[in-house]
């Protein structure tokens, strides 16, 4: 099912909501330096790095349209499967590491109702570090056809801000955009007991496209 919120033409790319605090000053500085570079060699030297930075920001905050995969549980994040870990309560945690080159917009792994969105303060160690368990994070719970599904957005060393798009009580469609983690980070999803994992460690995932569970 295609995402229905603020859709761009199919195959198009838009910019992520919540990116403006980083994008606007960067792009404005680049535009100013380019305009003044026509009159001054000093500004020409400034224009090159500022324009490169602005282009990088536009790439980092891209938000492409996706044709959502049919399946019980789909990946909430672009990235690489970092670990698959059985949990004491019978669930299985699938941790997905997002590098700065990945799309940073996260999507709902299933259709359902958001029953909880909890922000938990913490540190900012690299998301691939085991101690990132104590990083700044946002814990989501969804009431779905499989029961309660937990998803955790974890900030990394660079990603200092998690931006939820939808509040508690919102009904979401599978693959719908639900939040943004600025720059690299990690997203964990907990599969219910009895749900077999279809991905493996080291596998690349695409939010809204890669199926996480096996029928």
C-alpha positions in Angstrom: 0.0 0.0 0.0 1.5 3.4 -0.9 2.1 6.0 1.7 -0.9 8.4 1.7 0.5 11.3 3.7 1.9 14.3 1.7 2.6 12.0 -1.2 4.9 13.1 -4.1 4.5 11.6 -7.6 5.3 7.9 -7.7 9.0 7.4 -8.0 9.6 11.0 -6.7 11.7 12.1 -3.8 10.7 14.6 -1.2 12.5 16.0 1.9 11.8 14.6 5.3 9.6 16.4 7.8 11.7 17.7 10.7 14.8 18.4 8.5 14.3 22.2 8.3 16.3 23.2 11.4 19.4 21.7 9.6 18.5 22.4 6.0 17.3 26.0 6.0 20.5 27.6 7.5 22.8 25.4 5.5 21.0 26.1 2.2 20.7 29.8 3.0 24.4 30.1 3.7 25.2 28.2 0.5 22.9 30.5 -1.6 24.4 33.6 0.0 28.0 32.5 -0.6 27.2 31.7 -4.2 25.6 35.1 -4.8 28.6 36.9 -3.3 31.2 34.7 -5.0 30.4 36.5 -8.2 31.9 39.7 -6.8 34.6 38.3 -4.4 37.3 35.6 -4.7 37.1 35.2 -0.9 33.4 34.3 -1.1 34.2 31.9 -4.0 36.4 29.9 -1.6 33.5 29.8 1.0 30.9 28.8 -1.7 32.6 25.5 -2.5 32.3 23.8 1.0 29.0 25.4 1.9 27.4 24.3 -1.4 28.9 20.8 -0.8 27.4 20.7 2.7 24.0 21.9 1.5 24.0 19.2 -1.2 25.0 16.6 1.5 22.1 17.7 3.7 19.6 17.4 0.8 20.9 13.9 0.3 20.8 13.0 3.9 17.2 14.2 4.4 15.7 12.6 1.2 12.5 10.8 1.7 11.7 8.7 -1.4 8.3 7.3 -2.2 8.0 3.5 -1.7 5.7 0.8 -3.0 4.9 -0.9 0.3 5.5 -4.7 0.5 2.7 -7.0 1.5 3.5 -9.0 4.6 2.8 -9.3 8.3 5.9 -7.4 9.5 8.0 -5.1 7.3 11.2 -3.3 8.0 10.8 0.1 9.8 14.2 1.3 8.7 16.7 1.5 5.9 20.0 0.0 7.1 21.8 -3.3 7.9 20.7 -6.0 10.3 23.1 -5.6 13.2 21.8 -8.4 15.5 19.0 -10.9 15.9 18.5 -11.7 19.6 16.0 -14.0 21.4 14.4 -12.1 24.4 13.6 -13.7 27.8 9.9 -13.1 27.2 9.9 -15.2 24.0 10.1 -12.2 21.6 12.9 -11.8 19.1 14.7 -8.4 18.7 15.9 -7.4 15.3 18.3 -4.5 15.5 18.8 -2.4 12.3 21.8 -0.1 12.1 21.3 3.1 10.0 24.4 4.8 8.6 24.5 8.5 7.7 24.0 7.5 4.1 20.7 5.7 4.7 17.3 7.3 4.4 16.5 8.5 8.0 12.7 8.3 7.9 11.2 5.4 9.7 7.9 3.6 8.8 5.3 1.6 10.6 6.1 -2.1 10.6 2.4 -3.1 10.7 -1.0 -1.5 10.5 -2.5 -0.7 13.9 -3.0 1.9 16.6 -0.1 3.7 18.3 -0.7 2.9 22.0 2.5 4.6 23.3 5.2 6.9 22.3 7.7 7.3 25.1 10.9 9.5 25.0 13.7 8.2 27.2 16.7 10.4 27.8 20.2 8.9 27.6 23.6 9.0 26.1 24.9 9.4 22.5 27.5 6.6 22.0 27.8 5.2 18.4 24.7 3.1 17.6 26.8 0.1 16.6 28.2 0.0 20.2 26.6 -2.4 22.7 26.3 0.4 25.2 24.0 2.2 22.8 21.2 0.4 24.7 21.3 3.3 27.1 21.2 6.0 24.4 18.5 8.6 23.9 15.6 6.8 22.4 11.9 6.8 21.6 9.9 3.6 22.5 6.8 2.9 20.4 4.1 0.4 21.0 1.5 -0.6 18.3 -1.7 -2.5 18.9 -1.8 -4.8 15.8 -3.3 -8.0 14.5 -0.3 -9.8 16.0 -0.8 -8.1 19.4 1.5 -5.5 20.9 4.5 -4.7 18.7 7.4 -2.7 20.2 9.7 -0.6 18.1 12.6 1.5 19.5 14.3 4.4 17.7 17.8 4.9 19.2 20.0 8.0 18.7 23.6 7.6 17.8 26.8 9.6 18.3 25.7 12.1 15.6 21.9 11.7 15.7 21.0 13.9 18.6 17.3 14.3 17.8 14.4 11.8 17.2 11.3 13.4 15.7 8.1 11.4 16.0 5.5 12.2 13.3 2.4 10.7 14.9 1.1 10.9 18.5 -0.4 8.2 20.8 -3.8 7.1 19.7 -3.1 7.5 15.9 -4.2 4.7 13.6 -1.4 4.0 11.1 -1.1 2.0 7.9 1.7 -0.5 7.3 4.6 1.4 5.8 3.3 4.8 6.8 6.0 7.4 7.8 6.0 7.7 11.6 9.2 9.5 12.5 12.7 10.7 11.7 16.1 10.1 13.3 18.5 12.8 12.2 21.7 11.2 10.8 23.0 7.7 11.7 21.3 5.6 14.4 19.5 2.3 15.1 16.0 1.0 15.1 15.0 -2.2 17.0 11.8 -4.1 16.4 10.6 -6.9 18.7 8.8 -9.8 16.9 6.2 -11.7 19.0 6.8 -15.2 20.2 6.2 -17.7 17.4 7.0 -15.3 14.6 10.0 -16.5 12.6 12.6 -14.0 11.4 13.2 -13.8 7.6 16.3 -11.7 7.6 19.8 -12.4 8.7 22.7 -10.5 10.3 24.5 -8.3 7.7 21.5 -8.1 5.4 20.5 -4.7 4.0 16.9 -3.6 4.7 14.7 -1.0 3.1 11.9 0.6 5.2 8.5 -0.4 3.9 10.0 -2.9 1.4 12.0 -5.6 3.2 9.9 -8.2 4.9 11.1 -9.1 8.5 9.0 -12.1 9.3 8.6 -15.5 7.5 5.2 -16.9 6.7 
